[in-house]
Amino acid sequence: MGKLTTYYKLYKFIGSGNLMRILLDSVRILKMRYLVVRFDPNWICNLRCRMCYFSAENYNSEMIQPMSTVLFDKIASDLFPRTKILFLGCGAEPLMSPKITDHLDRCLSSKLSPKLNLFFCSNFL
């Protein structure tokens, strides 16, 4: 959490004016920019909370299939080399995906991004 606090303090110090634009252009030119990727490898949840869209009457879990390994590999090869932070499961339950072990193996592959920080948003039920 220390790095995020440092980045926030730096952002507040720089502000949002011309200096910010110059710094962002410099980072882009030096190829120092990184990505924070958030996505769901599936659209399934094992809970039906009253306030959640998964419990809506018109929701059908068979409508949307889990992400295929081929599609996940394409996303991984395109984005993960520049990704520093990866969140799996931002609205759905990532551990309900039948291919979660394949996806995790792909995420933790050192050739994609040796410094990838992987996070789960899960209910762990």
C-alpha positions in Angstrom: 0.0 0.0 0.0 3.0 2.3 0.4 3.6 2.6 -3.3 0.0 3.7 -4.0 0.2 6.3 -1.2 3.4 7.6 -2.8 1.9 7.8 -6.2 -1.2 9.6 -4.9 1.0 12.1 -3.0 3.0 12.6 -6.2 -0.2 13.1 -8.2 -1.5 15.7 -5.7 1.9 17.5 -5.8 2.0 17.6 -9.7 -1.6 18.6 -10.2 -3.5 18.4 -13.4 -2.0 21.2 -15.5 0.7 21.5 -18.1 3.3 19.8 -15.9 1.1 16.7 -15.8 0.8 16.7 -19.6 4.6 17.0 -20.0 5.2 14.2 -17.5 2.6 11.9 -19.2 4.1 12.6 -22.6 7.6 11.8 -21.3 6.4 8.5 -19.7 4.8 7.6 -23.0 7.9 8.4 -25.1 10.1 6.5 -22.7 7.7 3.5 -22.7 7.4 3.5 -19.0 3.6 3.5 -18.9 1.9 0.4 -17.6 -1.7 -0.9 -17.4 -4.1 -1.8 -14.7 -6.4 -4.5 -16.2 -9.7 -5.4 -14.6 -11.9 -8.1 -16.2 -14.1 -11.1 -15.5 -13.1 -14.4 -17.0 -16.7 -15.5 -16.7 -20.1 -14.0 -16.0 -21.3 -16.4 -13.2 -21.9 -16.0 -9.5 -22.8 -18.5 -6.9 -24.7 -16.0 -4.8 -28.1 -14.3 -5.5 -27.9 -11.2 -3.4 -31.1 -9.0 -3.6 -29.3 -5.9 -4.7 -27.1 -7.6 -7.3 -27.8 -7.8 -11.1 -27.2 -11.6 -10.9 -30.4 -12.0 -9.0 -32.5 -10.1 -11.6 -35.4 -12.0 -13.0 -34.2 -11.7 -16.6 -30.6 -12.9 -15.8 -29.8 -16.3 -17.2 -26.4 -17.8 -16.5 -26.4 -20.0 -19.5 -26.7 -16.9 -21.8 -23.0 -16.0 -21.5 -20.4 -18.7 -21.6 -17.1 -18.5 -19.7 -14.2 -17.0 -21.5 -12.3 -19.5 -23.7 -8.7 -20.2 -23.2 -7.9 -19.0 -26.7 -9.5 -15.6 -26.0 -7.8 -15.4 -22.6 -4.4 -16.2 -24.2 -5.0 -13.4 -26.8 -5.8 -10.9 -24.1 -2.8 -12.1 -22.1 -0.4 -11.8 -25.0 -1.7 -8.3 -26.0 -2.0 -6.7 -22.6 -0.1 -8.6 -19.9 3.4 -7.6 -21.0 2.5 -3.9 -20.2 0.3 -4.8 -17.2 1.5 -4.2 -13.7 -1.8 -4.9 -11.8 -4.4 -7.5 -12.9 -7.8 -7.9 -11.2 -9.7 -11.0 -12.0 -13.4 -10.8 -11.1 -14.7 -7.3 -10.9 -18.4 -8.1 -11.0 -18.7 -11.9 -11.2 -17.1 -14.8 -9.3 -13.8 -15.7 -11.0 -13.4 -19.0 -9.1 -16.6 -20.3 -10.8 -14.9 -20.4 -14.1 -14.2 -24.0 -15.2 -10.9 -22.9 -16.8 -9.6 -20.8 -13.8 -6.5 -23.0 -13.4 -5.5 -22.5 -17.0 -6.1 -18.7 -16.7 -4.0 -18.5 -13.5 -1.2 -20.5 -15.1 -1.2 -18.0 -18.0 -1.2 -15.0 -15.6 1.7 -16.3 -13.6 3.8 -17.1 -16.6 7.0 -15.2 -16.0 7.6 -14.5 -19.7 4.4 -12.4 -19.9 5.1 -10.0 -17.1 7.6 -10.8 -14.4 6.2 -8.1 -12.1 2.5 -8.8 -12.5 0.5 -8.2 -9.3 -2.6 -10.5 -9.5 -5.7 -9.7 -7.4 -9.0 -11.5 -7.0 -12.3 -10.0 -6.2 -14.1 -13.0 -4.9 -16.6 -14.1 -2.2 -14.6 -17.4 -1.8 -17.7 -19.5 -1.3 
